[in-house]
Amino acid sequence: MLNQLPFSTLKIDQSFVRSMLINHSTQTLVEAIIAIAKAIKLRIVAEGVETLEEEKFLLEAGVEFTQGFLRARPMTMEVLLDWLRKHSQQ
């Protein structure tokens, strides 16, 4: 029934991301989640990515987008706009 629900993106919770590199069962579960999402053509976002190793594993496994402290800390709208201006020039 997953493919009948009205959504186009699946988000992998940070609780999975946090332990996937140290717990083989969690890593296998993350890989299965990614495979299912890809099979039913969902975009995949992983949240809570804090290390390059986590990001590398997820991107190689097929995750399209990551979010977390690796890229940026939470910020106000004003700070975000400045951050976007600075990084769009790079």
C-alpha distances in whole Angstrom, upper triangle without the diagonal:
4,5,5,7,11,12,14,15,14,17,19,21,24,24,23,25,28,28,26,30,31,29,28,25,23,24,22,19,20,20,17,15,17,16,12,13,15,13,11,14,14,17,18,20,22,24,27,29,32,34,34,33,30,29,31,28,25,26,27,24,22,22,23,24,26,27,30,33,34,34,35,36,35,37,38,38,42,41,38,40,43,40,39,42,43,40,40,44,43
4,5,6,9,9,10,11,10,14,15,17,21,21,20,22,25,25,23,27,29,26,25,23,21,22,20,17,17,17,14,12,13,13,10,9,12,11,8,11,10,13,14,17,18,20,24,25,29,30,31,30,26,26,27,25,22,23,24,21,19,18,19,20,22,24,26,30,30,30,32,32,31,34,35,35,38,38,34,36,39,37,35,38,40,37,36,40,39
4,6,8,9,9,11,11,15,17,20,23,24,22,24,27,27,25,29,31,29,27,25,23,23,22,19,19,18,16,14,14,14,10,9,11,10,6,9,9,13,14,17,19,22,25,26,30,31,31,31,27,26,28,26,22,23,24,21,19,18,19,20,23,24,27,31,31,31,32,33,32,35,36,35,39,38,35,36,39,37,35,38,39,36,36,39,39
4,7,9,10,13,14,17,19,21,25,26,25,26,30,30,28,32,34,32,31,28,26,27,25,22,22,22,19,17,18,17,14,13,15,13,10,12,12,15,17,20,22,24,27,29,33,34,34,34,30,29,31,29,26,26,27,24,22,21,22,23,25,26,29,33,34,33,34,35,34,36,37,36,39,39,36,37,40,38,36,39,41,38,37,41,41
4,6,9,11,11,14,17,19,23,24,23,24,27,28,27,30,32,30,30,27,25,26,24,21,21,21,19,16,17,18,14,13,15,15,11,12,11,14,15,17,20,21,25,27,30,32,33,32,29,28,30,28,24,25,27,24,22,20,20,21,23,24,27,30,31,31,31,32,30,32,33,32,36,36,33,34,37,35,33,37,38,36,35,39,39
4,7,10,11,14,17,19,23,24,24,25,28,29,28,31,34,32,32,29,27,27,26,23,22,23,21,18,18,19,16,14,16,16,12,13,11,13,15,17,20,21,24,26,30,32,32,32,29,28,29,28,25,25,27,24,22,20,20,20,22,23,26,29,30,29,30,30,29,30,31,30,33,34,30,31,35,33,31,34,36,33,33,36,36
4,6,8,11,14,16,20,21,21,22,25,26,25,28,31,29,29,27,24,24,24,21,19,20,19,15,15,17,14,11,13,14,11,11,8,10,11,13,16,17,21,23,26,28,29,29,25,24,26,25,21,21,24,21,18,17,16,16,18,19,22,26,27,26,26,27,26,27,28,27,31,31,27,28,32,30,28,31,33,30,29,33,33
4,7,10,13,16,19,21,20,21,24,26,24,27,29,28,28,26,24,23,23,20,18,19,18,14,14,15,13,9,11,12,9,8,5,6,9,11,14,16,20,21,25,26,26,27,23,21,23,22,19,18,21,19,16,14,13,13,16,17,21,24,25,24,25,26,25,27,28,26,30,30,26,27,30,28,26,29,30,28,27,30,30
4,7,10,13,16,18,17,17,20,22,20,23,26,25,25,24,21,20,20,18,15,16,16,12,11,13,12,8,10,13,10,9,5,4,6,7,11,13,16,17,21,23,23,23,20,18,20,19,15,16,18,16,13,11,10,10,12,14,17,21,21,20,22,23,22,24,25,24,28,27,24,25,28,26,24,27,28,25,25,29,28
4,7,9,13,15,13,14,17,19,17,20,23,22,22,20,17,17,17,14,12,13,13,9,9,11,10,7,10,12,11,10,6,6,5,6,8,11,14,15,19,21,21,21,18,17,19,17,14,15,17,14,12,10,10,11,12,13,16,20,20,20,21,22,21,24,26,26,29,28,25,27,29,27,25,29,30,27,27,30,29
4,6,9,11,11,11,14,16,15,18,20,20,20,19,15,15,16,14,11,13,13,10,10,13,12,10,12,15,14,13,10,8,6,5,6,7,11,12,16,18,19,19,15,14,17,16,12,14,16,14,13,10,11,9,9,10,12,16,17,17,18,19,18,21,23,23,27,25,22,25,27,24,23,27,28,25,25,29,28
4,7,8,7,7,11,12,11,14,17,16,16,15,12,12,13,11,8,11,11,8,9,12,12,10,13,16,15,15,12,11,7,6,5,6,9,10,14,16,17,16,12,12,15,13,10,13,15,13,12,9,11,10,9,10,12,15,16,17,18,19,19,22,24,25,28,27,24,27,28,25,25,29,29,26,27,30,29
4,5,6,7,9,11,11,14,16,15,17,15,12,13,15,12,10,13,14,11,12,16,15,14,17,19,19,19,15,14,11,9,7,6,7,10,13,15,17,17,13,14,17,15,12,15,18,16,16,13,14,13,11,11,11,14,15,17,17,17,17,21,23,24,27,26,23,26,28,25,25,29,29,26,28,31,30
4,5,5,6,9,10,12,14,14,16,15,12,13,15,13,11,14,16,13,14,18,18,17,19,22,22,22,18,17,13,10,7,5,4,7,10,12,15,14,11,12,15,14,12,15,18,16,17,13,15,13,10,9,9,11,13,15,15,15,15,19,22,23,26,24,22,25,27,24,24,28,27,25,27,30,28
4,6,5,7,9,12,12,12,14,13,10,12,14,12,11,14,16,14,15,18,19,18,21,23,23,23,20,19,16,13,10,9,8,10,12,14,17,16,12,14,17,15,14,17,19,17,18,16,18,17,14,13,12,14,16,18,19,18,18,22,25,27,29,27,26,29,30,27,28,32,31,29,31,34,32
4,5,6,6,9,11,10,11,10,6,8,10,8,7,11,12,10,12,15,16,15,18,20,21,21,18,17,14,12,9,9,9,10,12,14,16,14,11,13,15,13,11,15,16,14,15,13,16,15,13,13,13,15,16,18,20,20,20,24,27,29,31,29,27,30,32,28,29,32,32,29,31,34,32
4,6,5,8,10,10,12,12,8,8,12,11,8,11,13,12,12,16,17,16,18,21,21,21,18,17,13,11,7,7,7,7,9,10,12,11,7,9,12,10,9,12,14,13,14,12,14,13,10,11,10,12,13,15,17,17,18,22,25,27,29,27,25,28,29,25,26,29,29,26,28,30,28
4,6,8,8,9,12,13,9,10,14,13,11,14,16,15,16,19,20,20,22,24,25,25,22,20,17,14,11,9,7,8,8,10,12,11,8,11,14,12,12,15,17,16,17,15,18,16,13,13,11,12,13,16,17,17,18,22,25,27,30,27,25,29,29,26,27,30,29,27,29,32,30
4,6,5,6,9,9,7,8,11,11,10,13,15,15,16,19,20,20,22,24,25,26,23,22,18,17,13,13,11,11,12,12,14,12,10,13,15,12,13,16,17,16,18,17,20,18,16,16,15,16,16,19,20,20,22,26,29,31,33,31,29,32,33,30,30,34,33,30,32,35,33
4,6,5,7,8,5,4,8,8,7,10,12,12,13,15,17,17,19,21,23,23,21,20,16,15,12,13,12,11,12,12,13,11,8,11,12,9,10,14,14,12,15,14,17,17,15,16,15,17,16,19,21,22,23,27,30,32,34,32,30,33,33,30,30,34,33,30,32,34,32
4,6,7,10,8,6,10,12,10,12,15,15,15,18,20,20,21,23,25,25,23,22,18,17,14,15,13,12,12,11,12,8,7,11,11,9,10,14,14,13,16,15,18,18,16,17,16,17,16,19,21,22,24,28,31,33,35,32,30,33,34,30,31,34,32,29,32,34,31
4,6,9,8,8,11,13,12,14,17,17,18,20,22,23,24,26,28,28,26,25,22,20,17,17,15,14,14,13,15,11,11,14,15,12,14,17,17,16,19,19,22,22,19,20,19,19,18,22,24,24,26,30,33,35,37,34,33,36,36,33,34,37,35,32,35,37,34
4,6,5,6,9,10,11,12,14,15,17,19,20,21,23,24,26,27,25,25,21,20,17,18,16,16,17,16,17,14,13,16,17,14,15,18,18,16,19,19,22,22,20,21,20,21,21,24,26,26,28,31,35,37,39,36,34,38,38,35,35,39,38,35,37,39,37
4,5,5,6,9,10,11,12,14,15,16,18,20,21,22,25,26,24,24,21,21,18,19,18,18,19,18,19,15,14,17,17,13,14,18,17,15,18,18,22,22,21,22,22,23,23,26,28,28,30,34,37,39,41,38,36,39,40,37,37,40,39,36,38,40,38
4,5,5,6,9,10,11,12,14,15,17,18,20,21,23,24,23,23,20,20,17,19,19,18,20,20,21,18,16,18,19,15,15,19,18,15,18,18,22,23,21,23,22,24,24,27,29,29,30,34,37,39,41,39,37,40,41,37,37,41,40,37,39,41,39
4,5,5,6,9,10,10,12,14,15,16,18,20,21,22,21,20,17,17,14,15,15,15,17,17,18,15,13,15,16,13,13,16,16,14,16,16,19,19,18,19,19,21,21,23,25,25,26,30,33,35,37,35,33,36,37,34,34,37,37,34,35,38,36
4,5,5,6,9,10,11,12,14,15,17,18,20,21,20,19,16,16,13,15,15,14,16,15,16,13,11,13,13,10,10,13,13,10,13,13,17,18,16,18,18,20,19,22,24,25,27,30,33,35,37,35,32,35,36,33,33,36,35,32,34,36,34
4,5,5,6,9,10,11,12,14,15,16,19,20,19,19,16,17,15,17,18,17,20,19,19,16,14,16,16,12,12,15,14,11,14,14,18,19,19,21,21,24,23,25,27,28,30,33,36,37,40,38,35,38,39,36,35,39,38,35,36,39,36
4,5,5,6,9,10,11,12,14,15,17,18,17,17,14,15,13,15,16,17,19,19,20,18,15,16,17,13,12,16,15,12,14,14,17,18,17,19,20,23,22,25,27,27,28,32,34,35,38,36,34,37,38,35,34,38,37,34,35,38,36
4,5,5,6,9,10,11,12,14,16,16,15,14,11,12,10,12,14,13,16,16,17,15,12,13,14,10,9,12,12,9,11,10,14,14,14,16,17,20,19,21,23,24,25,28,31,32,35,33,30,33,34,31,31,34,34,30,32,34,32
4,5,5,6,9,10,11,12,14,15,14,14,12,13,12,15,16,16,18,18,18,15,13,14,13,10,9,11,10,7,9,10,13,15,15,18,19,22,21,23,25,26,28,31,34,34,37,35,32,35,36,33,32,35,35,31,32,35,33
4,5,5,6,9,10,10,13,14,14,15,12,14,14,17,19,18,21,21,21,19,16,17,17,14,12,14,14,10,11,12,15,17,17,20,22,25,24,25,28,29,30,33,35,36,39,37,34,37,38,35,34,37,37,34,35,37,36
4,5,5,6,9,10,11,12,11,12,9,11,11,14,16,16,20,20,21,19,16,16,17,14,11,14,14,10,10,10,13,15,15,17,19,22,22,23,25,26,27,30,32,33,36,34,31,34,35,32,31,35,35,32,32,35,34
4,5,5,6,8,10,10,9,9,7,10,10,13,16,15,19,19,19,17,14,14,14,12,9,10,11,7,7,7,10,12,13,16,18,21,21,21,24,25,26,29,32,32,35,33,30,32,34,30,29,33,33,29,29,33,31
4,6,5,6,9,10,10,11,10,13,14,17,20,19,22,22,22,20,17,17,17,14,12,13,12,9,8,10,13,15,16,20,22,25,24,25,28,29,30,33,35,35,38,36,33,35,37,34,32,36,36,32,32,35,33
4,5,5,6,9,9,11,10,13,14,18,21,21,24,24,24,23,20,19,20,17,14,16,16,12,11,12,14,16,18,20,23,26,26,26,29,30,30,33,35,35,38,37,34,36,38,35,33,37,37,33,33,37,35
4,5,5,6,5,7,7,10,12,15,19,19,22,23,23,22,19,18,18,16,13,14,15,12,10,9,11,13,15,18,20,24,24,24,26,27,27,30,32,32,35,34,30,32,34,31,30,33,34,30,30,33,32
4,5,5,6,7,8,12,14,17,20,20,23,24,23,22,19,18,18,16,13,13,13,10,8,9,10,13,16,19,22,25,24,24,27,29,29,31,33,33,36,35,31,33,35,32,30,33,33,30,29,33,31
4,5,8,10,11,15,17,20,24,23,27,27,26,25,22,21,21,19,16,16,16,13,11,13,14,17,19,22,25,29,28,28,30,32,32,35,37,36,39,38,35,36,38,35,33,36,37,34,33,36,35
4,6,9,11,15,17,20,24,24,28,28,28,27,24,23,23,21,18,18,19,16,13,14,15,17,20,22,25,29,28,28,30,32,32,34,36,35,38,37,34,35,37,35,33,36,37,33,33,36,35
4,7,9,13,16,19,23,22,26,27,26,25,23,21,21,20,17,16,17,15,12,12,12,14,17,20,23,27,26,26,28,30,30,32,33,32,35,35,31,32,34,32,29,32,33,30,29,32,32
4,6,10,13,16,19,20,23,24,24,24,21,19,20,19,15,15,16,14,11,10,10,12,15,17,20,24,24,23,25,26,26,28,30,29,32,31,28,29,32,29,27,30,31,28,27,31,30
4,7,10,13,17,17,20,21,21,21,18,16,17,17,13,12,15,13,10,8,7,8,11,14,17,21,20,19,21,23,23,25,27,26,29,28,24,26,28,25,23,26,27,24,24,27,26
4,7,10,13,13,17,18,18,18,15,13,15,14,10,10,12,11,8,5,6,6,9,11,14,18,17,17,19,21,21,23,26,25,28,27,23,25,27,24,23,26,27,23,23,27,26
4,6,10,10,14,15,16,16,13,11,14,13,9,10,13,12,10,6,6,5,5,7,11,14,14,14,16,17,17,20,22,22,25,23,20,22,24,21,20,24,24,21,21,25,24
4,7,7,11,12,13,13,10,9,12,11,8,9,13,11,10,7,8,6,5,6,8,12,12,13,14,16,16,19,22,23,25,23,21,23,25,22,21,25,24,21,23,26,24
4,6,9,12,13,14,11,10,14,13,11,12,16,15,14,11,11,9,6,5,6,9,10,11,12,13,13,16,19,20,23,21,18,21,23,20,20,23,23,21,22,25,24
4,6,9,12,13,9,10,14,13,12,14,17,16,16,13,14,11,8,6,4,7,8,10,11,11,12,15,19,20,23,20,18,22,23,20,20,24,23,21,23,26,24
4,6,8,9,6,6,10,11,9,11,14,14,15,12,13,10,6,6,5,6,6,8,10,11,13,17,20,21,24,21,19,22,23,19,20,23,22,19,21,24,22
4,7,9,7,8,11,12,12,14,16,17,18,15,16,13,10,8,6,5,4,8,9,10,13,16,20,22,23,20,19,22,22,19,20,23,21,19,22,24,22
4,5,5,6,9,10,11,12,14,16,17,15,16,14,11,11,9,8,6,9,12,13,16,19,23,25,26,23,21,24,24,20,21,24,22,20,22,24,22
4,5,5,6,9,10,10,12,14,15,14,15,13,11,12,11,11,7,10,13,15,18,21,25,26,27,24,22,25,24,20,21,24,22,19,21,23,20
4,5,5,6,9,10,11,12,14,14,15,15,12,14,13,13,10,13,16,18,21,24,28,29,30,27,25,28,28,24,25,27,26,22,25,26,23
4,5,5,6,9,10,11,13,11,13,12,10,11,11,12,10,12,15,17,19,22,26,27,29,26,24,27,27,23,24,27,25,22,24,27,24
4,5,5,6,8,10,11,9,10,9,7,9,10,11,9,10,14,16,18,21,24,25,27,24,22,24,25,21,21,24,23,19,21,23,21
4,6,5,6,8,10,10,11,11,10,13,14,15,12,13,17,19,22,25,28,29,30,27,25,27,27,24,23,26,25,21,23,25,22
4,6,5,6,9,9,12,12,11,14,15,16,14,16,19,21,23,26,30,31,32,30,27,30,30,26,26,29,28,24,26,28,25
4,5,5,6,5,8,9,8,11,13,15,13,15,18,20,21,24,28,28,30,28,25,28,28,25,24,27,27,23,24,27,24
4,5,5,5,6,8,8,12,14,16,14,14,18,20,22,25,28,28,30,28,25,27,27,24,23,26,25,21,22,24,22
4,5,7,9,11,12,16,17,19,17,18,21,24,26,28,31,32,34,31,28,30,31,27,26,29,28,24,25,27,24
4,6,9,12,12,16,18,20,18,19,22,25,26,29,32,32,35,32,29,31,32,29,28,31,30,26,27,30,27
4,6,9,11,15,17,20,18,19,22,24,25,28,31,30,33,31,28,29,31,27,26,29,29,25,25,28,26
4,6,7,11,14,17,15,16,18,21,22,24,27,27,29,27,24,26,28,24,23,26,26,22,23,26,24
4,7,10,14,17,15,15,17,20,21,23,25,25,27,25,22,24,25,22,20,23,23,20,20,23,21
4,7,10,14,12,11,14,16,17,19,22,21,24,22,19,20,22,19,17,21,21,17,18,21,19
4,7,10,9,9,11,13,14,17,20,20,22,20,17,20,21,18,17,20,20,17,18,21,19
4,7,8,7,8,10,11,13,16,17,19,17,15,17,19,15,15,19,19,16,17,21,19
4,5,6,7,7,9,12,15,17,19,17,14,18,19,15,16,19,19,17,19,22,20
4,5,5,5,8,11,15,17,18,15,14,17,18,14,16,19,18,16,19,21,20
4,6,8,11,14,17,19,20,17,15,18,18,15,16,19,17,15,18,20,18
4,7,10,12,15,16,17,14,12,15,15,11,12,15,14,11,14,16,15
4,7,8,12,13,14,11,10,13,13,9,11,14,13,11,14,17,16
4,6,10,12,14,11,10,14,14,11,13,16,15,15,17,20,19
4,7,10,12,10,9,13,13,11,13,16,16,16,18,21,21
4,7,8,6,6,10,10,9,11,14,14,15,17,19,20
4,5,5,6,9,10,10,12,14,15,16,18,20,21
4,5,5,6,9,10,10,12,14,15,16,19,20
4,5,5,6,9,10,11,13,14,16,17,19
4,5,5,6,9,10,11,12,14,16,17
4,5,5,6,9,10,10,12,14,16
4,5,5,6,9,10,10,13,15
4,5,5,6,9,10,11,13
4,5,5,6,8,10,11
4,5,5,6,9,10
4,6,5,7,9
4,6,6,7
4,5,5
4,6
4
